[in-house]
Structures are given as structure tokens and as C-alpha cells.
């Protein structure tokens, strides 16, 4: 970002700058009174933004939030010279942080960041849409914009807090409804990935505030009352050039001997080229021998290879296959073929076009064949889909469909993001969904027509595996939806 001479300010802009220059030297009492509120906001942003990222904060104030995010490169801008002087003094010696005087409405194009933060800023902007449009020039395809604002239901309480001295006197401001902010984001070229209201109790109250915000604030009927509107958005980018991306299809196969040839016959060529990797999982039948025989006889357009998984469980097989994959796009195709391979082009088109960053198969849209899913399984899938939608903050209709697709570069980021949680998911569905949600990836359901199994029996135990899924849902509720406690160390996967 380069410095440019500041144009003359309007009378309202001068008054606003003078107000925040005053606040910079006189807000210590109010900041102490609001310490719990700001600690909650820091927890929110730290949950959304991993350490070591490149972060731009517009309206950074004294720079405390930006410093708390521990970026590898942090740039804070504020149009109050007194605030920037205060930030520079408070965080002197932190080479990774830089603070500059600049108006949000006049930010020049320049440096690109992984995350852009607007914390309680929009109510003071003259042109919110214009600022959001300018920020596009500081974003790459996977940049995430994090915006917080005041829930207008709390405006009377804000006035009351000003009267008691717990909040500094407020200048004229325009705190917009969540629907208006979402509309402005969309008009400015951003797509909302996640929205929620937080801070039902924006005070500590001897620990009660933490409990209320972690649990009670998530309940139906009261969760719309939170004081803070929280948006995560992604830039709308041009789709990838058709035919440029290659694809790796990972086929975990355990006791699926009769499905190997049909899989090779039915998996289509995707994009610039497709490799198929069978990962055999300690089968009791002759699945491994069949894979070897069919690969030797295959002369089609797919590049095909196979390997044995070193451990147990579907996630171990997927992890092994993804690690060996060379394609730009990775997808899981279950060897039972109940989710038809013929649907894979729909997933690929969603990723290639940019409509989705994580394409999640959904078996619960179209009517399914009569023996495709038992009734208890259907109820379980619907329950876990609702629970996961709540946990992820994005709608997911079918969390357990085996077909899932994402860019290899995003998968590598997912692995880094979930590493602190350890190996909590033997299936992989939750690993991929949780990691994608933590990264703020856009998750979209891609409907598939679920078919009857034509060979073998399911490897899923309804009750034993259902209990494991319940445990993983609770894990996600604690670590994703409610701000996590210190995370466990990851087990080294070698």
C-alpha cells in the first residue's frame, strides 16, 4: 500500500476524525469497563483467523486486536492520527506490525492479504459499499473478509451505556441491519459464507457471560438477540479456465471386489486429466487381487494406480490416497458406487466455476432407490445434517455422503487447520467439513441420486458408528460453534 496526499475532508469527516483523536487520549476508563466485551471479540477473530496469516485491519484503533491475531504481516490503518500514534507506541518493536493513517474510503490498491478485518467500523463510514469495493483489490481468491457490526436491537442499550460512562460518547453513526449489510457485501462483489449473531451477554459477570455466550446464545429463539453481527465473506472471483484443472479420484475399497471393474468403467474423465487411486483397506475378500488384475487389464483414458492403506478406517484410506494424489482437484468416490460416479462432473463444475470451494454430496434431495438406505440410517443422516449445519454455520443437507471434492491446495490448508485437534474422526467426513468451515470455505451441497448397492454389504454399523458420530458432533459443537478451549496436540502421521 502506498501513501497518497489526503484530499480535503468534508465537515462531517473532520468532526469524526476529531472525535476519534479525542477518544485516543481519553478512553482508558471506558476500555476497562468494556474489557470483557473486547476479550469476546478477540476470541471470535482468533477463532476465525489462524496465527501466522497476512492480515489487514481497517479501522484498527490502537492496534490491540491486530496484535492479538499474531499475523506474519499485519497492517493496521485508521484515519485518526492520534489512534495510529497510540498504536505505534503500544506495539513498538513488533516488526510484523505496521500502522498507517488512511481513510477507508480512500485506500489505494496494493498489497494483498489473507484476511481483512472490519471490527465495528461500518457504522462510521460515509460509503460502506465503496469501501467494500476498494477492499477487493487487497484480496486473493481465498481471502476472507471478517466484518462485525452492532445489532440495531442494542442501540438503546448503547445510549444507556454512554450515559453511565461505560462507553465513550458516540458520534453520528449508521448501524445497519444484517440484511442491509449482506446486501452491500453482495453488491460490492463479496459473497457471505457465514453469518451469526454473538455476544448475548457482552460482559464477563464472573464467568457467567462466557457460559451464556458459549451455549445459551446459540439456542433458537434467543440467538437473534446477540449484540454483535458477525459476517465472513469471500470475494467473487472469475471461474477457472475450463480444461485447466486436473483431478484425482480416490476410491477407498474394503471388501468391494465386485465393484472394481464397474468403477473403472463408470468414472468419467474430468478436466485436463483424471487419475484414479484405489486404496485397499484390509479386505477379507479378494479386493486387492481384483484391483491388481483390473489395473493390468485396463486400457482406458484414466491414469490408474493402487495402494494399501497403512492403518484402519476410511479417513486413513482417504488421507493415504490424497497424500499420493497429483491432481489439482481431489474427490472421494466410495467403491460401493451407491453415489454414482456419473455425478462427478457436477462436483467438478461446481469447483471449477468457483460456485463452491468444498462440494459436498447430498443423497437426501432426490428420491432414492428402495434399498439404498435403511429407515434408521435415513433418520440418522437427517439428524447429523441438522446438527452439522448448526455447528458449521453453513447449511449442509447430508454430512455423511462419501462424495466430497475440493482443491488440493485447500485440502492442504484443511490439514493444517485441523492438526491441533488430533485424530478425532475415523471416517473423514467431519475432518473435511470442520476444516473447511474453520477456513471459511464456501460449502455447497451437490445432489446425487442414491442407488442400491449391487455387490457386498455395507461396512457401516448403525449403532456403533452412530455413537462415534454423536461424539464427533459434540466435539464440533465445543470446538467450532462454541469457542474452543486450548487444543490438543496433533498426532504425527509420519
N, C-alpha and C positions, 0 to 999 in steps of 0.2 A: 504494500500500500504506500503510495507516495503522497506527500503533503502538497496541498494547493492553497493559495490565498483564499481566506474565507470571505465570501460575499457579505454585503451588509445584511444585518438581521432585521426582521420585522420587529415591531414594538412588542408583540406577544412573545417572540423568541428571545428578545433581550430580557424581558421580565422573567421568563422561565430560567434562563441562564443565571440571572442574578439570584433567583430563589435557590437554585442548587449550589451556587457558590456560598450562599449563606448557610445552607444545610451542612456543607462540608465542614464548617468550623463550629457547628452548634448542635450536632445530632447525637452526641455521646450518650446523653441520658435516655433519649428515645431508643437508641440502638440497644442499650442494656435492657430496656423494657421489652424489646422485640427479639431478644436473643433466641428464645425458643422457636419463634416463627422463622427466623433466618436459618437456624440449625435444621429445621424440617426441609426448607427449600434446598439447602446444601445436600442433604441426604437424597432428595429427589434427583438432583442433577448428577450427583456422583453415581447413582444407580443407573442413569441413562448413558453416562459418558465414561468409558474406561480411562484409567490413567495412561499417560504417555501419548495421547492424541493431540492433534493440532486444533486449537480452539480459538475462535473469535467471539468476544463478548461485546455487544453493542449496548451502551448504557451501563458501563462497568462500575460506576461509582468509585468507591475506594479500593476496588480490586480484590476484595476478600473472597468472593465466590470463585473468580477465575483462579486465584491461587489455590483454593481448596480442591479444584479439579485436577491439580498436578499434571498439567499438559507438558508435552515435549516442546511445544511452542505455543505460547499464549499471548494474544494481542487483545488488549482492552482499549476501547475507545469511548469517550464521553465528551459531551460538548461543554462541560463545566471545567474551566481551567483549574479551579480550586480543588475539584474532585480528583483530577488527574495528578495534580501536585501531591495530594494526600496519598493516592495510590502509589506513586513513585517513592514516596518517603516510607510508607508502610512495608513495601515489598522490595526495598533496595537490596541488591545483592543476589536476587533471583534472576540469573541470566536468561532463563527461559521465558520470562515475562517482560512484556513491553506495553507501555501505556501512552496513548496519544490523544490529543484534543481533536475532536472531529464531530460534526453534526451527522446524525444518522441519515438525514435526508440528502447529504452531500458526499457520502462515502464514494471515493473513486474506485474504479475497477482495479483489481490487482491480485494479491495473494489469495490462494485457495486453502480452505480449512476443512477438517473432518467434521467439525461440529460448530454450529453458530448458535449463540445463546442470546435471547432477549428476555431478561428477567424483569417483569413488572415495568416494561418500558412503553408499551404501545399506547397507554392512556395519555402519554405526554407528547406523542408525535403529531406533527401537523398533517403528515401524509403517510399513513400506515402502509397503504398499497405501494406507494412509491418506494418506501424503504425496503419492503419485502422484495420488490422487483430488483432493486440495486444489489441486494444480498445474493441474488442468483449468480452474479459474477464471481462470488467468493466460494462457490460450491462446485464440487465434482459429483459424479454420478451417485456416490454413496455418502455424500454429506448429509447430515441430519440437522434440521433446524429445530431448536427447543425453545418454545415460547410459553411464558407464564403471564397470566393477567388476573385481575380481580374479578371474582364472581359478583355481578352487579347486585345480587341479593344482600351482599355485605356492605354496600355503600353507606347505609345509616350507621352501622357499627363503626365504620371508618371515621365518620364525622364525630361520633361519640368518643372514639379513642383520641382524636385530635384535641377534643375539649378537655380530656383528662391529662394531656401531656405525654401519653404513651406513644403517640405518633406526631411527627413534625407537621406543622401547618401545610396544607396541600394547595398547590397552585391549581388553576383551572385545568381540568383533565377530562378525557372522554374514555371511560372504561366501557368497552363494547361487550355485547352479549356473545356467547360462544358461537352461535350461528353466524353472526356478522364477521367474527374473526376467521372462522373456517372459510367463509365466502371470500374474504380478502386474500387469504392464503392461496386459494384455488385460482382467483383472478390473477395473482402475481406469479403463477407458474409453479406453485408448490402443491403437493398432494398430501393431505393429512393421513398419516399412518396410524396414529394413536391419539385419543383424546380422553381425558378423565378430569374429574374434579377432586381435589385433595384438600387436606387441612380443614377437616370439620372442626377441629379444636386447635387453633394456631398458637397454643401456649403449652408449656411443659406441665404445669399443675402437678408437680411432684411425681411425674411419670404417668399420670392419667391421660395426658394429651397424647403420648406415644401409643398407648393402648387404643384409644378412641380412633386415632388416625390409621393404625395398622389393621384394625378389624371392623369396628362399628361403622367407619366412614365408607366401607365397601358394600354395606348392606343395601338391598333395594329399599326405596322409599326415602332414604336419607343421603345416599351418595351424591345426589344432585345439589346438596347444600354446602359442599366444601367451599372454602374461601378462595381457593386458587384454581383457575382454569389452566390445565396443562396440555399443550399440544406438542406432538412430534410430527414433523413433516419432512418429506423428501422432495428434491427438485424433479420436475417432469423433464425427462431427457428424451432426445431423439432415439428411436429404436436402433438396435444394432443392424448393420448392413446384412440383408438376407444372404445366407450361404457362407458367412464368415466363421461362425462358431461351430466347433466340433462337439461331439457328445460321447460320453462313456455311460453305458448301461450296466449297472451292477446287478447280478442275479444271484441272491443268496439261495442255495439249494440244499435242502436236507430231506432225504427220503423222497426225492422227486424224479426218479429215474424215467418215468413215463412222460414227463413234461419237457425233457431237454430238447428233443428234436422239434416239437411244436414251437418252443420258444425261439429257436434259431430260424424257423420258417416264418414266424409272425412278427418278430421285432423289426421295425422299419429302419431305413437309413434316415438319419436326422442331420440336417445342416451340412457342414462341409465334410462330414465323415463320421462314422459310428463304430466304436469298439464295444464289444460285449465281453464282460468279465464274469464268468461263473465262479462263485466262491462256495465250495462244497463244505458242508458243516457236520462232519462226523456221522454220516448216514448209516443206517442199519441195512439198507438195500444196496444195490449196485450203482448208485447215482454217480460216484466218482468214475467208475469204469465206463459208464454210459457217456459221461461228458467227454472223456478222452477219446472214445470211439467216434462220437459225433463231430468233434472238432477236426479229427483226422479226415473225416469224410466230407466236411463242409467245403464248398467252393463258391459261396455266395458273396455279396458285396460287403458284408460285415467283417471287421477285424475281430477275431475271436480268440480268447485265451482263458485259462482256468488256473485256480489255485485252491489250496486247502486252507481253511481258516485255522489260526493257531490256538484259539480258545473256544469258548462256548457262547451261545446266544446270538441273536440276529444282529445286534449292534456290533459285536466283534467281527461278524462277517462283512457288514457294511463298511466298518472302519477299515478293514483289510482291503476291500475292493477299492474304496475311494483313495486309499493311500497309493495304490498301484495305477490308478487311472491317469490318462494323459489328456482327456478331452477338456474343452473349455466349460462344458456343462456336465453335471453329474446327475444321474437319476437312478432310483431303485425300482427294479421290476421284480416282483415276487414270482418265484418259479412255479407257483400253483396256477398262474395265469387267470385267476378269478377276476383280477383287474386287467382287462385286455391290453396287450401290447399295442394294438391298433389305435389306442387313445394317446399314445406317447407324443405324436405330433402336436396335439392340443397343448400339452405341457410345454413343449419346446417353443411353440409360437408365443405362449404367454411370457416366457423368459426372454426370448429374442426380441420381442416387441417392447419389453420394459413394463408391460402391464403388471407383471408380478416379479418379485425378487426371490420369492420362495413359492413354488407351485405345489399345492397340497391336494392330493387326490381326495375326492369325496364320492363315496358309494351310496350316499343317502339322498341323492337328488332324483335320479331316475328310478323307475320300478326295477327291482332285481329279480333274478330267476328264483324259482320256488325253493331250491335247496341251497342257495348261495350263502345265506346267513340265518342261523337259528334265532328264534324269537328272543331268548335271553341275551344273545350276543347283540342283537339289534338294539335292545333297551340299554345295554351297557355302552354301546358306541354312542348312542344319543346322549346319555348321561355324561360321558367323558368329553364329548364335543362341547356341551354347555359349560362344563367345568373349565375346560381349557380355554374357551372363548373369554371367560371371566378372568382367568389367570393371565392370558396373553394380552388382553386389551384389544384384540382384533377378532372378528368373527371367524370361527373355524367350525365347519359343519361336521367333519369327520376326522378326528385326530389320529385314528388308527389305521387308515388306509395305507397300504405299503408303498404306493407310488408317490414319491416326493422328488422334486427336481429343484436344483439351484446351481448358480455358477460355482465353479471350483474355487475361485478367489473368495467368494462369500463363505463357502464351506470351511476354508482355512481360517477365516475370521471367526466363524462359529466355534471351531475347536478352541481357539484361544480364549474366546469369551466364556465358555463353559468349563474351562480347565480348572478353575478354583473349586468347582462343586464336586470334583471326583467322579467316579464311575457309578452314577446313581440309576442308570437306565439300561437294562439288558436288551431292550428292544430297539432303541434308537429313535423312535418317533418323538419322544419327549426331548431327547437331546437336541434334535434338529429344530423342533418347534420352539423350545425355550431359548436356544442360542439365537435363532432368527429374531425372536421377539426382543431379546436384550439388545440386539444390534439395531433394532428399529427397521428391519427389513419389511417390505410390503408383502404380506402373506395373502395369497388368493386361492380359493378353492377351485379346482378344475373337476367337473363332474365326470365320472366314469360309470359305465354300465356293468354292474357287478354280476358275474357269471357263476354258474355251478362249477364246482371242482370236478374234473373229468378223470383224475388219477390220484390215488393215495388218499390220505387222511390229514386233517389239519394238525399242525404242531402246537396249537394253542389250547391250553387248559383254561376253561372259562373261569373257574373259581380260584385256582392257584394264581394264574396270571392276572385275574381281576383284582385280587388283593394287592399284587405288586403295583398295578396301575393306580389303585387308590393311594398307595403310599407315595407314588411319584407325583400325583396330583396335589397331595398335601405338601410335598416338598416344593412344588412350584408356587403354591399359594404363599408359603412362608418366604421363599427366596426371590420371587419375581413380583407378585402382586403386592405383598407387604414387604417393606424394605428389609433387605437381608441383614442378619447378624453376621459377624465375622465368618468368612467362608472357609471350608475345609481345604486342605492341600490336595492337589490332584495326584492320582497315582500315575507314575511314569509308565507310559505304554510302550517304552522301548523304541 
